[in-house]
Amino acid sequence: MRMTAMCHMLPADADAKHPTVGISRAFESPEAHGECIAFLRDTSMREHVVAVLLCVQQSTVRFPQVWRASDTQRALWPVDADAATDGIFVQLQYKPQGARGDAPSSTTTLCRYIPIMRESGALGEWIGLDTDAFRLMPS
C-alpha cells in the first residue's frame, strides 16, 4: 500500500473551497519541510482555515523521523515493531469553537497513528500519540 501525503484544509466559511494539497516532498529534507510549513501557514491564513488534517505514510518520511529522533521518543513510541512494518500518521490541528486569533496557543492538535500490519497489510487500530513528541508539523 502506498499513499500520497496530503493536507486537507477546512475554511471558516462553509461555502468556501476546501483546499487539499499534496505534501509528499515536505518530508524529503529539512529544507523542504521548512518550505512546506511556510506554505501551509500562508495558505491557512489566506483561506481563513479553522482546521488542518495531515495524512502521511510513515515509510515516505525521511524528515522528521519523529519516532526515532531521541531516546525519549523511541521509548514513547507505542507501536509494536514486530506486528507493524509501516503506518499512517494522522495529525489534526483545529481552532476550538470560540477561539480567537492565529497564535498557535489558540489551536488544538491531535496526533494518531494507524499501523499497517506486517502479515496481512491490513490497517490496525488507531493509536493515540503524544502530540508534543510525535507531531510531524508544528502549530
C-alpha positions as CSV (number, residue, x, y, z in Angstrom):
1,M,0.0,0.0,0.0
2,R,1.3,3.4,-0.9
3,M,-0.4,6.7,-0.3
4,T,0.3,10.3,-1.2
5,A,0.9,12.6,1.8
6,M,-2.0,15.1,1.8
7,C,-3.0,18.2,3.8
8,H,-6.7,18.9,3.8
9,M,-7.9,22.4,5.0
10,L,-11.3,23.4,6.3
11,P,-12.0,27.2,6.0
12,A,-14.2,29.0,8.4
13,D,-16.7,29.8,5.6
14,A,-18.7,26.7,4.9
15,D,-19.3,27.8,1.3
16,A,-15.6,28.4,0.6
17,K,-13.5,25.8,-1.3
18,H,-11.6,23.3,0.8
19,P,-8.0,23.3,-0.3
20,T,-6.3,19.9,-0.5
21,V,-2.5,20.0,-1.1
22,G,-0.2,17.1,-1.9
23,I,2.8,17.4,0.5
24,S,4.9,14.4,-0.2
25,R,8.0,16.4,-0.9
26,A,7.7,18.1,2.5
27,F,9.2,15.0,4.2
28,E,12.3,14.7,1.9
29,S,14.6,17.1,3.8
30,P,14.7,19.7,6.5
31,E,14.7,22.4,3.8
32,A,11.6,21.0,2.0
33,H,9.9,20.6,5.4
34,G,10.5,24.2,6.3
35,E,9.3,25.4,2.9
36,C,6.1,23.3,3.3
37,I,5.4,24.7,6.8
38,A,5.7,28.3,5.5
39,F,3.4,27.5,2.5
40,L,0.8,25.8,4.7
41,R,0.8,28.7,7.2
42,D,0.4,31.2,4.4
43,T,-2.4,29.2,2.7
44,S,-4.1,28.7,6.1
45,M,-4.1,32.5,6.8
46,R,-5.2,33.5,3.3
47,E,-8.0,30.9,3.2
48,H,-9.1,31.6,6.9
49,V,-8.7,27.9,7.7
50,V,-10.0,26.6,11.0
51,A,-8.8,23.0,10.7
52,V,-5.9,21.2,9.0
53,L,-5.7,17.4,8.6
54,L,-2.4,15.8,7.6
55,C,-2.2,12.2,6.4
56,V,1.3,10.9,5.8
57,Q,2.6,7.3,5.4
58,Q,5.5,6.6,7.7
59,S,7.7,4.9,5.2
60,T,7.7,8.0,3.0
61,V,9.1,10.3,5.8
62,R,12.8,10.9,5.6
63,F,12.5,14.1,7.7
64,P,11.5,14.5,10.5
65,Q,11.5,10.8,11.7
66,V,9.9,11.7,15.0
67,W,9.5,8.1,16.0
68,R,13.3,7.7,16.3
69,A,14.5,11.3,16.9
70,S,15.6,10.8,20.5
71,D,15.8,8.2,23.2
72,T,12.7,9.7,24.8
73,Q,10.7,9.5,21.6
74,R,11.8,5.9,20.9
75,A,10.8,5.0,24.5
76,L,7.3,6.6,24.0
77,W,6.7,5.1,20.6
78,P,3.6,2.9,21.1
79,V,3.8,0.7,18.0
80,D,4.8,-3.0,18.1
81,A,7.5,-3.2,15.5
82,D,7.1,-7.0,15.3
83,A,3.4,-6.6,14.2
84,A,3.5,-3.5,12.0
85,T,6.0,-2.6,9.3
86,D,4.6,0.8,8.3
87,G,1.7,3.0,9.2
88,I,-0.1,6.3,8.6
89,F,0.4,9.4,10.7
90,V,-2.8,11.5,11.1
91,Q,-2.4,15.0,12.6
92,L,-5.5,17.2,13.1
93,Q,-5.0,20.8,14.1
94,Y,-8.0,22.9,14.7
95,K,-9.3,26.1,16.4
96,P,-11.9,25.2,19.1
97,Q,-15.2,27.0,18.6
98,G,-14.8,30.5,20.1
99,A,-11.0,30.6,19.9
100,R,-9.7,33.9,18.6
101,G,-6.5,34.8,16.8
102,D,-4.0,33.0,14.8
103,A,-1.5,32.3,17.5
104,P,-0.5,28.6,18.0
105,S,-1.9,28.8,21.5
106,S,-5.4,29.2,20.0
107,T,-5.2,25.8,18.3
108,T,-5.6,22.2,19.5
109,T,-3.5,19.4,17.9
110,L,-4.3,15.7,18.0
111,C,-1.9,13.0,16.6
112,R,-2.9,9.4,15.8
113,Y,-1.1,6.5,14.1
114,I,-2.7,3.7,12.1
115,P,-0.4,0.7,11.8
116,I,-0.2,-1.3,8.6
117,M,0.0,-4.9,9.7
118,R,3.1,-6.9,8.6
119,E,1.3,-10.2,7.8
120,S,-1.9,-9.0,6.1
121,G,-1.2,-5.5,5.0
122,A,-4.5,-4.5,6.7
123,L,-4.9,-1.4,8.7
124,G,-4.7,-1.9,12.5
125,E,-6.4,0.0,15.3
126,W,-5.8,3.8,15.7
127,I,-3.2,4.6,18.3
128,G,-3.1,7.9,20.1
129,L,0.3,9.6,20.0
130,D,1.9,12.1,22.4
131,T,1.4,15.3,20.3
132,D,4.5,17.0,21.7
133,A,6.7,14.1,20.8
134,F,5.3,12.9,17.5
135,R,3.7,15.8,15.6
136,L,5.0,16.0,12.0
137,M,4.2,19.7,11.5
138,P,4.4,22.4,14.2
139,S,1.5,24.5,15.2
